[in-house]
Amino acid sequence: MNDNNQLSQSTNRIKLDHHLNDAELVSCIQELTQESIPIPAKEKFLKALARKGETDEEFSVFIREFRKMSIDPELHEFSTHAIDLCGTGGDKAHSFNVSTFVSFIVASAGVPVIKHGNRSITSKCGSADLIEGIGIPVNNSIEKLTESMKALDFCFLFAPHFHPVFKNIIPVRKSLAEEGIVTIFNLLGPTINPAKPANQLLGVFDPCHMKKLGNALTSNDVRSGLVVHGILEEEEITGVDELTNCGDNKVFGIGQHQMDSIQKWSPSKWGSKYGQFSDLKGGDLAYNLKTMQSLLEGKGPPSLRTTVLLNASTAFWIQGRCTSLGEGMELAESLLTDGVVKQWLSRAEYFFK
């Protein structure tokens, strides 16, 4: 193997606990996306970086560079006041598509949502799967995305379409996943929305990454947002990549909501009580569509309904649509019970016919 590439040189530095400077990282990122660089060199670099632990600055450069390499969806007129709601995945909870359904609620209130996501990787139903399931195609022209934002205050950016450079990273990600190794790419996806929306509600599977990701997003011009992690006390699952009433929540504010340290928010912060984690369980597309229909009809698992409402409430609060989380809960509840979300979904299906 040729060890003259930047990846191999930087791997040796990382093994000595050196943090990489901006120029080194840019060179490494360029080589990670090149087909000519051997997979073992990419594996060694990513393993070494994970063992050392990524710094705020390293996360920031990865976010900045992969955004630069993405295809521009040309949604600038919406991005300055739009929000993305997304989790990193990887919590092994196999829960319902909370952030995707919450996106529909938020958009139905006239709040612009630019959702960035993919098909299922670790669960049975990813955001792209559910969105296709309700009748919204995941591959749309830039013109159609703009029209969708104007008509629905919503569009979906299918990650593989907007990040073509990832085709040369997928093989190394697969091989590392088979070894059970978590790398920076397990966290990067939700942070590299190519439209660069100004606001974000980001869920992470491991709270140790919250401040680093939050600071990196702030340095990449996210104006307002929260990085969150739901704490659980289950046998096999200690937390989820979203807010929930099934336990307390760790929260780190970014941008206009910048916090010095991670805070703990209990369900009472939203005026709610603790619930049962089993209510959050998801399944395949058919199962999740049925669950969504139940929620739209005012039914569904109680804790799932509350979890959906408190995430929607938080998104409204981030956007400045409400002055308190309690007010946001009332707004989200009314949108569901008054049939506004159901009507929005019908409009979305008709728009894309």
Buried (B, 14 or more C-beta within 10 A) or exposed (E): EEEEBBBBBBBEBBEEEEBBEEEBBBBBBBBBBBEEBBBEBBBBBBBBBBEBEBBBBBBBBBBBBBBEBBEEBBBEEBBEBBBBBBBBBBBEBBBBBBBBBBBBBBBBBEBBBBBBBBBBEBBBBBBBBBBBBBBBEBEBEEEBBBBBBEBBBBBBBBBBBBBEBBEBBEEBBEBBBEEEBBBBBBBBBBBBBBBBBBBBBBBBBBBEBBBBBBBBBBBBEBBBBBBBBBBBEEEEBBBBBBBBBBBBBBBBBBBBBEBEEBEEBBBEBBEBEBBEBEBBBBBEBEBBBEBBEBBBEEEBBEBBBBBBBBBBBBBBBBBEBBEBBBBBBBBBBEBBEEBBBBEBBEBBEEBBE
